[in-house]
Amino acid sequence: LSQDEMKALQRLNTAYFLSGYLGFTATWLLGLIARILGKQSLARATAQLKWLLRCVSPHYCFAQGLYDITRTYQGSGEAPCMLADDAAGSCMANHSCCAAYSKIRCRLATAGSRGASEWG
């Protein structure tokens, strides 16, 4: 890759990183405020924002997943089951979706630089 392409990739990755982690911080704070104030409308808006960020940002999914794992791990000496039907299980589903999204995004970026006929 040329120098310009590497700069563009670095800038895109930085933008994704910042939007994902700032999005996680914003939804975490909004959820906390909704619980403290008991506002159902704010809780619904936060849930919708979380859904949108899960669809758009793999970095958000990563941050939310790490938070879910640390929140469900109780320090009992054993790791949480990643396939369970709790927050860690939903975290695993989020990471699977994000991995697929990242692969598609990478393929599209590659196709744009090499031409769509070279997909493999």
TORMARTOR-481165 format. One record per residue (C-alpha): x, y, z. Coordinates in steps of 0.2 Angstrom, whole numbers. Layout:
BEGIN
<pagu x="X" y="Y" z="Z"/>
...
This chain:
BEGIN
<pagu x="0" y="0" z="0"/>
<pagu x="6" y="17" z="-4"/>
<pagu x="9" y="31" z="10"/>
<pagu x="-8" y="40" z="6"/>
<pagu x="-18" y="24" z="8"/>
<pagu x="-10" y="20" z="24"/>
<pagu x="-14" y="38" z="31"/>
<pagu x="-32" y="36" z="25"/>
<pagu x="-33" y="19" z="33"/>
<pagu x="-26" y="26" z="49"/>
<pagu x="-38" y="40" z="49"/>
<pagu x="-53" y="29" z="46"/>
<pagu x="-48" y="17" z="60"/>
<pagu x="-45" y="32" z="72"/>
<pagu x="-63" y="39" z="67"/>
<pagu x="-71" y="22" z="70"/>
<pagu x="-61" y="20" z="87"/>
<pagu x="-66" y="37" z="93"/>
<pagu x="-85" y="35" z="88"/>
<pagu x="-86" y="18" z="95"/>
<pagu x="-78" y="21" z="112"/>
<pagu x="-86" y="39" z="113"/>
<pagu x="-103" y="31" z="108"/>
<pagu x="-101" y="17" z="122"/>
<pagu x="-97" y="31" z="135"/>
<pagu x="-112" y="41" z="130"/>
<pagu x="-124" y="26" z="131"/>
<pagu x="-117" y="21" z="147"/>
<pagu x="-119" y="38" z="155"/>
<pagu x="-137" y="40" z="147"/>
<pagu x="-141" y="23" z="154"/>
<pagu x="-134" y="28" z="171"/>
<pagu x="-144" y="44" z="171"/>
<pagu x="-160" y="35" z="166"/>
<pagu x="-158" y="23" z="180"/>
<pagu x="-155" y="36" z="193"/>
<pagu x="-169" y="48" z="187"/>
<pagu x="-181" y="33" z="183"/>
<pagu x="-185" y="41" z="165"/>
<pagu x="-192" y="27" z="154"/>
<pagu x="-192" y="39" z="139"/>
<pagu x="-173" y="41" z="141"/>
<pagu x="-170" y="23" z="144"/>
<pagu x="-180" y="19" z="127"/>
<pagu x="-169" y="32" z="118"/>
<pagu x="-153" y="24" z="125"/>
<pagu x="-159" y="7" z="120"/>
<pagu x="-162" y="14" z="102"/>
<pagu x="-145" y="22" z="102"/>
<pagu x="-137" y="6" z="108"/>
<pagu x="-145" y="-4" z="94"/>
<pagu x="-140" y="9" z="81"/>
<pagu x="-122" y="9" z="87"/>
<pagu x="-121" y="-10" z="87"/>
<pagu x="-126" y="-10" z="69"/>
<pagu x="-114" y="3" z="63"/>
<pagu x="-98" y="2" z="74"/>
<pagu x="-88" y="-14" z="78"/>
<pagu x="-78" y="-3" z="90"/>
<pagu x="-94" y="0" z="100"/>
<pagu x="-98" y="-18" z="100"/>
<pagu x="-80" y="-22" z="107"/>
<pagu x="-81" y="-9" z="121"/>
<pagu x="-99" y="-15" z="126"/>
<pagu x="-93" y="-33" z="125"/>
<pagu x="-78" y="-29" z="137"/>
<pagu x="-90" y="-20" z="149"/>
<pagu x="-103" y="-34" z="149"/>
<pagu x="-89" y="-47" z="152"/>
<pagu x="-82" y="-37" z="167"/>
<pagu x="-99" y="-34" z="174"/>
<pagu x="-105" y="-52" z="173"/>
<pagu x="-88" y="-59" z="180"/>
<pagu x="-90" y="-61" z="199"/>
<pagu x="-73" y="-66" z="203"/>
<pagu x="-78" y="-84" z="207"/>
<pagu x="-62" y="-91" z="200"/>
<pagu x="-70" y="-97" z="184"/>
<pagu x="-72" y="-87" z="168"/>
<pagu x="-90" y="-83" z="162"/>
<pagu x="-98" y="-95" z="149"/>
<pagu x="-98" y="-85" z="133"/>
<pagu x="-113" y="-95" z="126"/>
<pagu x="-124" y="-92" z="141"/>
<pagu x="-141" y="-83" z="139"/>
<pagu x="-135" y="-68" z="149"/>
<pagu x="-126" y="-52" z="145"/>
<pagu x="-110" y="-61" z="141"/>
<pagu x="-120" y="-72" z="129"/>
<pagu x="-127" y="-57" z="120"/>
<pagu x="-109" y="-50" z="120"/>
<pagu x="-103" y="-65" z="110"/>
<pagu x="-118" y="-63" z="98"/>
<pagu x="-113" y="-44" z="96"/>
<pagu x="-95" y="-49" z="92"/>
<pagu x="-100" y="-62" z="79"/>
<pagu x="-110" y="-49" z="70"/>
<pagu x="-96" y="-36" z="71"/>
<pagu x="-84" y="-49" z="64"/>
<pagu x="-95" y="-52" z="49"/>
<pagu x="-98" y="-33" z="47"/>
<pagu x="-79" y="-30" z="48"/>
<pagu x="-76" y="-43" z="35"/>
<pagu x="-89" y="-36" z="23"/>
<pagu x="-81" y="-18" z="26"/>
<pagu x="-64" y="-25" z="22"/>
<pagu x="-70" y="-34" z="6"/>
<pagu x="-78" y="-18" z="0"/>
<pagu x="-63" y="-7" z="4"/>
<pagu x="-52" y="-20" z="-5"/>
<pagu x="-64" y="-21" z="-20"/>
<pagu x="-63" y="-2" z="-22"/>
<pagu x="-45" y="-2" z="-23"/>
<pagu x="-42" y="-17" z="-34"/>
<pagu x="-58" y="-18" z="-44"/>
<pagu x="-74" y="-29" z="-40"/>
<pagu x="-69" y="-43" z="-52"/>
<pagu x="-54" y="-48" z="-40"/>
<pagu x="-65" y="-53" z="-25"/>
<pagu x="-60" y="-70" z="-18"/>
